[in-house]
Amino acid sequence: MNEKEISEIRRRFRADKSNITHVRGCYVNEKQEIVSQFDQPLSLLPQEECENMLSVLRRTLSGTLGKNLIEIPFTTAQVIDSDEHRLLMALRDSKLTDEEAVRMFFEKVIASYRPEGTYLILLANDTYDVPYRAKDGETLEDYLDKNIFAEAKSETAEPDETDMQGFEKFLERYKATLPVEKSAVETLK
């Protein structure tokens, strides 16, 4: 990676530019043991907590290559056909829901990284979309509207009142558990 690519990723760690669906992490003690783990969908976090999580992710990319940022080189053989590549692809393809792949990733990092003291390993799932524009200036949206969905019919479905009430009850119960979760996090600090 170069500084330009790192800057682009930093920009993605902002609420208005992020497509991060959730973050996984594990806290490792001085003995290289996992003390705690978390799996947090960002969409379920209150705005302030979401912004705090994105701020932590931004700080992981602070500094410069070779100083605070460690570049891990991969040989062509490692990228083409290796356990490391398959593990990274499993993490990407599962959007961090493959428990075994996440566990293996954490273990590989712990086995190969030996800092002094405790540390946190973070994984974030993001979808990066590059806007498409053809040579003639036509956007992907225009192309899809004219060529793919031109004959498509759409209808708007109205929500069912019972479903809406059930969701509201679920949301109230979920919000009621947030202070308990916050207290648990504070206790672990």
Backbone as numpy.savetxt, mean C-alpha at the origin, in Angstrom:
# Nx Ny Nz CAx CAy CAz Cx Cy Cz
16.81 2.56 -8.82 15.97 3.74 -8.82 16.85 4.98 -8.82
16.32 6.04 -9.36 17.03 7.31 -9.32 16.21 8.32 -8.52
16.78 9.50 -8.31 16.11 10.53 -7.49 14.75 10.92 -8.07
14.63 10.99 -9.40 13.36 11.36 -10.02 12.28 10.33 -9.70
12.61 9.05 -9.79 11.65 8.00 -9.49 11.26 8.01 -8.01
12.22 8.25 -7.15 11.94 8.32 -5.72 11.02 9.51 -5.42
11.27 10.64 -6.07 10.40 11.82 -5.87 8.98 11.53 -6.32
8.82 10.80 -7.42 7.48 10.46 -7.90 6.77 9.58 -6.89
7.46 8.63 -6.31 6.83 7.77 -5.30 6.47 8.59 -4.07
7.35 9.50 -3.64 7.04 10.37 -2.49 5.74 11.14 -2.74
5.60 11.66 -3.96 4.37 12.42 -4.28 3.13 11.54 -4.17
3.27 10.25 -4.42 2.13 9.33 -4.36 1.68 9.11 -2.91
2.52 9.44 -1.95 2.18 9.24 -0.55 1.48 10.47 0.02
0.57 11.02 -0.76 -0.28 12.14 -0.33 -1.73 11.73 -0.59
-2.62 12.13 0.31 -4.01 11.69 0.23 -4.65 12.00 -1.11
-4.33 13.15 -1.71 -4.96 13.53 -2.97 -4.35 12.84 -4.18
-3.21 12.15 -4.03 -2.55 11.50 -5.16 -2.39 10.00 -4.97
-2.84 9.48 -3.87 -2.57 8.09 -3.52 -3.68 7.15 -3.96
-3.27 5.99 -4.45 -4.19 4.88 -4.71 -3.85 3.71 -3.79
-3.17 4.00 -2.69 -2.77 2.94 -1.76 -4.04 2.38 -1.13
-4.21 1.07 -1.26 -5.40 0.44 -0.69 -5.18 0.04 0.75
-4.00 -0.49 1.06 -3.71 -0.77 2.46 -2.22 -0.94 2.69
-1.87 -0.96 3.96 -0.48 -1.02 4.39 -0.32 -2.19 5.35
0.76 -2.94 5.17 1.13 -4.01 6.10 2.42 -3.60 6.77
2.61 -4.01 8.01 3.85 -3.66 8.69 4.16 -4.63 9.80
5.44 -4.65 10.18 5.83 -5.42 11.36 6.94 -4.68 12.07
6.87 -4.72 13.37 7.83 -4.07 14.25 8.80 -5.14 14.73
10.11 -4.88 14.56 11.14 -5.86 14.88 12.01 -5.33 16.02
12.24 -6.17 17.04 13.05 -5.73 18.18 14.54 -5.94 17.93
15.35 -5.63 18.94 16.82 -5.74 18.84 17.28 -7.17 18.60
16.48 -8.14 19.02 16.84 -9.55 18.88 16.39 -10.12 17.53
15.96 -9.24 16.63 15.47 -9.63 15.31 14.20 -10.47 15.40
13.35 -10.19 16.39 12.09 -10.90 16.57 10.94 -9.95 16.22
9.92 -10.49 15.58 8.73 -9.70 15.27 7.94 -9.52 16.56
7.77 -8.27 16.96 7.03 -7.94 18.18 5.55 -7.81 17.89
5.21 -7.13 16.78 3.80 -6.98 16.40 3.72 -6.76 14.90
2.52 -7.02 14.37 2.25 -6.82 12.95 0.91 -6.11 12.81
0.73 -5.47 11.66 -0.57 -4.89 11.37 -0.87 -4.98 9.89
-2.15 -4.98 9.58 -2.66 -5.00 8.21 -3.80 -3.99 8.21
-3.56 -2.82 7.65 -4.52 -1.73 7.78 -4.99 -1.22 6.41
-6.26 -1.45 6.07 -6.80 -0.83 4.86 -6.91 0.69 5.08
-6.31 1.47 4.19 -6.33 2.93 4.37 -7.74 3.49 4.24
-8.58 2.83 3.43 -9.93 3.36 3.21 -10.78 3.31 4.48
-10.41 2.47 5.43 -11.19 2.37 6.66 -10.68 3.28 7.77
-9.55 3.93 7.52 -8.99 4.83 8.53 -9.67 6.20 8.47
-9.84 6.83 9.62 -10.29 8.23 9.60 -9.23 9.06 8.85
-9.65 10.18 8.29 -8.76 11.00 7.46 -7.45 11.34 8.16
-7.51 11.72 9.43 -6.29 12.10 10.14 -5.32 10.93 10.26
-5.84 9.73 10.59 -4.97 8.56 10.70 -4.40 8.17 9.34
-5.21 8.30 8.29 -4.75 8.01 6.94 -3.60 8.94 6.57
-3.76 10.22 6.85 -2.70 11.19 6.55 -1.44 10.91 7.38
-1.61 10.46 8.62 -0.44 10.09 9.44 0.29 8.89 8.84
-0.46 7.89 8.37 0.15 6.72 7.76 0.91 7.11 6.49
0.31 7.96 5.66 0.98 8.42 4.44 2.22 9.24 4.78
2.16 10.00 5.86 3.33 10.77 6.29 4.47 9.84 6.70
4.16 8.76 7.40 5.20 7.79 7.77 5.80 7.18 6.51
4.96 6.84 5.54 5.46 6.27 4.29 6.36 7.27 3.55
5.98 8.54 3.54 6.83 9.56 2.89 8.20 9.63 3.55
8.20 9.55 4.89 9.48 9.63 5.61 10.38 8.44 5.33
9.79 7.29 4.94 10.63 6.14 4.61 11.50 6.43 3.39
11.11 7.40 2.58 11.88 7.75 1.39 12.61 9.07 1.55
12.79 9.52 2.79 13.54 10.76 3.00 15.02 10.47 2.90
15.78 11.48 2.54 17.21 11.30 2.40 17.60 11.10 0.95
18.80 10.63 0.74 19.32 10.45 -0.61 19.84 9.03 -0.77
19.91 8.60 -2.02 20.45 7.28 -2.32 21.88 7.17 -1.82
22.18 6.07 -1.19 23.52 5.85 -0.69 23.72 6.32 0.73
22.86 7.18 1.21 22.95 7.65 2.60 21.82 7.01 3.40
20.67 7.68 3.45 19.53 7.14 4.20 18.77 6.08 3.41
18.87 6.11 2.09 18.17 5.15 1.25 19.15 4.10 0.75
18.81 2.85 1.00 19.68 1.75 0.61 19.18 1.19 -0.71
20.04 1.14 -1.69 19.68 0.53 -2.96 20.08 -0.94 -2.92
19.14 -1.80 -3.27 19.41 -3.23 -3.28 19.46 -3.67 -4.74
20.65 -3.94 -5.24 20.76 -4.33 -6.66 20.30 -5.76 -6.88
19.66 -5.99 -8.02 19.25 -7.32 -8.44 19.93 -7.64 -9.76
20.47 -8.83 -9.87 21.05 -9.24 -11.14 19.92 -9.61 -12.09
20.22 -9.69 -13.37 19.21 -10.08 -14.37 18.64 -11.44 -14.03
19.48 -12.36 -13.60 19.01 -13.71 -13.24 18.02 -13.66 -12.09
18.25 -12.78 -11.11 17.33 -12.66 -9.99 15.98 -12.12 -10.43
15.99 -11.23 -11.40 14.74 -10.63 -11.85 13.96 -11.60 -12.74
14.68 -12.34 -13.57 14.01 -13.22 -14.53 13.36 -14.42 -13.86
14.14 -15.17 -13.10 13.61 -16.41 -12.54 14.26 -16.69 -11.19
13.67 -16.12 -10.15 14.25 -16.33 -8.83 13.15 -16.35 -7.78
13.51 -16.86 -6.63 12.56 -16.88 -5.51 12.20 -15.46 -5.09
13.19 -14.55 -5.11 12.94 -13.16 -4.72 11.90 -12.52 -5.63
12.07 -12.72 -6.93 11.14 -12.12 -7.89 9.75 -12.73 -7.74
9.68 -14.05 -7.57 8.37 -14.69 -7.39 7.69 -14.19 -6.11
8.48 -13.97 -5.06 7.92 -13.45 -3.82 7.36 -12.05 -4.02
8.12 -11.18 -4.68 7.64 -9.81 -4.93 6.40 -9.82 -5.81
6.37 -10.69 -6.81 5.19 -10.78 -7.68 3.99 -11.33 -6.92
4.21 -12.27 -6.00 3.11 -12.78 -5.18 2.53 -11.68 -4.31
3.41 -10.85 -3.75 2.94 -9.72 -2.94 2.13 -8.76 -3.79
2.66 -8.43 -4.96 1.96 -7.50 -5.86 0.63 -8.07 -6.32
0.65 -9.31 -6.83 -0.56 -9.90 -7.39 -1.65 -10.11 -6.35
-1.27 -10.39 -5.11 -2.27 -10.61 -4.06 -2.69 -9.30 -3.40
-2.05 -8.20 -3.79 -2.32 -6.90 -3.17 -2.10 -6.97 -1.65
-1.06 -7.71 -1.27 -0.62 -7.89 0.12 -1.58 -8.73 0.95
-2.44 -9.53 0.32 -3.36 -10.38 1.09 -2.84 -11.80 1.26
-1.76 -12.16 0.57 -1.17 -13.50 0.70 -0.35 -13.53 1.98
-0.92 -14.12 3.03 -0.28 -14.14 4.35 1.10 -14.80 4.31
1.21 -15.90 3.59 2.48 -16.61 3.50 3.55 -15.75 2.83
3.19 -15.06 1.75 4.15 -14.19 1.04 4.58 -13.03 1.94
3.64 -12.45 2.67 3.98 -11.34 3.57 4.92 -11.83 4.66
4.61 -12.99 5.25 5.47 -13.55 6.30 6.88 -13.82 5.76
6.95 -14.42 4.56 8.26 -14.71 3.97 9.05 -13.42 3.69
8.35 -12.38 3.22 9.02 -11.11 2.96 9.60 -10.54 4.25
8.79 -10.49 5.30 9.28 -9.98 6.58 10.49 -10.79 7.05
10.41 -12.10 6.96 11.52 -12.96 7.40 12.78 -12.71 6.58
12.64 -12.53 5.26 13.81 -12.27 4.41 14.46 -10.94 4.76
13.63 -9.93 5.02 14.19 -8.63 5.39 14.91 -8.74 6.73
14.29 -9.38 7.69 14.89 -9.52 9.02 16.21 -10.29 8.93
16.26 -11.33 8.11 17.47 -12.14 7.98 18.61 -11.39 7.29
18.28 -10.43 6.43 19.33 -9.78 5.66 19.66 -8.36 6.12
18.85 -7.79 6.98 19.06 -6.41 7.42 19.38 -6.41 8.90
20.53 -5.89 9.28 20.98 -5.93 10.67 21.31 -4.54 11.22
20.31 -3.70 11.40 20.59 -2.39 11.99 20.72 -2.52 13.51
21.18 -1.47 14.12 21.21 -1.44 15.58 19.83 -1.00 16.05
19.28 -1.67 17.02 18.00 -1.26 17.59 16.81 -1.86 16.88
15.67 -1.29 17.20 14.41 -1.77 16.66 14.10 -1.05 15.34
13.21 -1.65 14.55 12.82 -1.02 13.30 11.45 -1.52 12.86
10.90 -0.83 11.90 9.58 -1.13 11.36 9.73 -1.44 9.88
9.12 -2.54 9.42 9.09 -2.89 8.01 7.69 -2.55 7.51
7.60 -1.78 6.43 6.31 -1.38 5.87 6.17 -1.88 4.44
4.99 -2.35 4.11 4.62 -2.71 2.74 3.35 -1.94 2.41
3.31 -1.31 1.24 2.12 -0.58 0.83 1.68 -1.07 -0.54
0.39 -1.27 -0.72 -0.16 -1.67 -2.01 -0.74 -0.45 -2.71
-0.19 -0.12 -3.87 -0.61 1.05 -4.63 -0.83 0.63 -6.08
-1.78 1.25 -6.72 -1.99 1.05 -8.15 -1.64 2.35 -8.83
-0.67 2.29 -9.72 -0.19 3.49 -10.39 -0.71 3.49 -11.81
-1.55 4.46 -12.13 -2.12 4.57 -13.47 -1.40 5.65 -14.24
-1.00 5.31 -15.46 -0.39 6.29 -16.34 -1.44 6.70 -17.35
-1.81 7.98 -17.38 -2.82 8.41 -18.34 -2.36 8.12 -19.77
-3.27 7.60 -20.58 -2.96 7.24 -21.95 -3.38 8.36 -22.89
-2.53 8.67 -23.84 -2.88 9.61 -24.90 -2.21 9.10 -26.18
-3.01 8.90 -27.21 -2.49 8.40 -28.49 -1.72 9.49 -29.22
-1.06 9.09 -30.32 -0.29 10.05 -31.11 -1.16 11.18 -31.66
-2.42 10.85 -31.94 -3.32 11.89 -32.48 -3.93 12.76 -31.38
-3.54 12.53 -30.12 -4.02 13.35 -29.02 -5.25 12.79 -28.33
-5.81 11.72 -28.86 -7.01 11.14 -28.27 -6.67 10.49 -26.92
-7.47 10.78 -25.90 -7.25 10.20 -24.57 -7.85 8.80 -24.51
-7.42 8.04 -23.53 -7.97 6.70 -23.33 -9.47 6.78 -23.07
-9.90 7.75 -22.29 -11.32 7.91 -21.99 -12.13 8.12 -23.26
-11.64 9.00 -24.15 -12.34 9.25 -25.41 -12.38 8.00 -26.28
-11.25 7.29 -26.36 -11.19 6.07 -27.16 -12.20 5.05 -26.65
-12.23 4.83 -25.33 -13.16 3.87 -24.75 -14.61 4.27 -25.00
-14.91 5.56 -24.84 -16.28 6.03 -25.07 -16.72 5.81 -26.51
-15.84 6.08 -27.48 -16.20 5.97 -28.90 -16.15 4.54 -29.43
-15.20 3.73 -28.96 -14.97 2.43 -29.58 -15.40 1.23 -28.75
-15.39 1.35 -27.46 -15.68 0.18 -26.63 -17.08 0.27 -26.01
-17.42 1.42 -25.46 -18.68 1.55 -24.74 -19.73 2.38 -25.48
-19.54 2.59 -26.78 -20.46 3.44 -27.55 -21.89 2.92 -27.51
-22.06 1.61 -27.56 -23.39 1.01 -27.57 -23.85 0.56 -26.19
-23.02 0.77 -25.20 -23.35 0.28 -23.86 -24.50 1.07 -23.25
-25.39 0.35 -22.61 -26.51 0.98 -21.91 -26.21 0.93 -20.42
-26.60 1.95 -19.73 -26.37 1.96 -18.29 -27.65 2.32 -17.57
-27.72 1.90 -16.34 -28.85 2.27 -15.50 -28.34 2.50 -14.09
-29.01 3.35 -13.38 -28.62 3.67 -12.02 -29.46 2.84 -11.07
-28.81 2.12 -10.19 -29.50 1.32 -9.18 -29.60 2.14 -7.90
-30.77 2.18 -7.34 -30.98 2.89 -6.09 -30.69 1.93 -4.93
-30.07 2.42 -3.86 -29.76 1.55 -2.72 -31.02 1.10 -2.01
-30.96 -0.10 -1.48 -32.05 -0.68 -0.70 -32.01 -0.07 0.70
-33.14 0.36 1.22 -33.21 1.02 2.52 -32.70 0.11 3.65
-33.05 -1.17 3.59 -32.61 -2.12 4.62 -31.09 -2.27 4.59
-30.52 -2.36 3.39 -29.06 -2.46 3.27 -28.39 -1.21 3.81
-28.96 -0.05 3.53 -28.38 1.20 4.01 -28.39 1.24 5.54
-29.49 0.80 6.14 -29.58 0.79 7.60 -28.59 -0.20 8.20
-28.44 -1.36 7.57 -27.48 -2.36 8.04 -26.06 -1.83 7.97
-25.74 -1.13 6.89 -24.41 -0.57 6.75 -24.16 0.51 7.80
-25.16 1.35 8.04 -25.02 2.39 9.07 -24.75 1.77 10.44
-25.44 0.68 10.77 -25.21 0.00 12.05 -23.79 -0.55 12.11
-23.36 -1.18 11.00 -21.99 -1.70 10.95 -20.99 -0.58 11.16
-21.19 0.54 10.48 -20.26 1.66 10.57 -20.21 2.22 12.00
-21.35 2.31 12.65 -21.39 2.78 14.04 -20.59 1.86 14.96
-20.79 0.52 14.78 -20.05 -0.44 15.61 -18.55 -0.35 15.32
-18.19 -0.21 14.06 -16.78 -0.10 13.69 -16.15 1.14 14.34
-16.83 2.27 14.22 -16.31 3.51 14.81 -16.18 3.39 16.33
-17.07 2.65 16.94 -17.02 2.48 18.39 -15.78 1.68 18.82
-15.24 0.85 17.92 -14.05 0.06 18.26 -12.76 0.83 18.03
-12.79 1.94 17.34 -11.57 2.68 17.03 -10.81 3.14 18.28
-11.48 3.63 19.33 -10.72 3.99 20.53 -9.98 2.80 21.14
-10.56 1.60 21.06 -9.90 0.41 21.58 -8.64 0.13 20.76
-8.76 0.22 19.44 -7.59 0.01 18.57 -6.51 1.05 18.85
-6.93 2.30 19.00 -5.96 3.37 19.27 -5.25 3.12 20.60
-5.99 2.68 21.59 -5.40 2.38 22.90 -4.39 1.23 22.79
-4.72 0.23 22.00 -3.80 -0.90 21.80 -2.51 -0.43 21.13
-2.65 0.43 20.14 -1.47 0.95 19.44 -0.62 1.77 20.40
-1.26 2.62 21.20 -0.53 3.44 22.16 0.19 2.58 23.19
-0.45 1.49 23.61 0.14 0.57 24.58 1.39 -0.08 24.01
1.36 -0.42 22.72 2.50 -1.07 22.07 3.68 -0.12 21.88
3.42 1.17 21.88 4.52 2.14 21.71 5.36 2.11 22.91
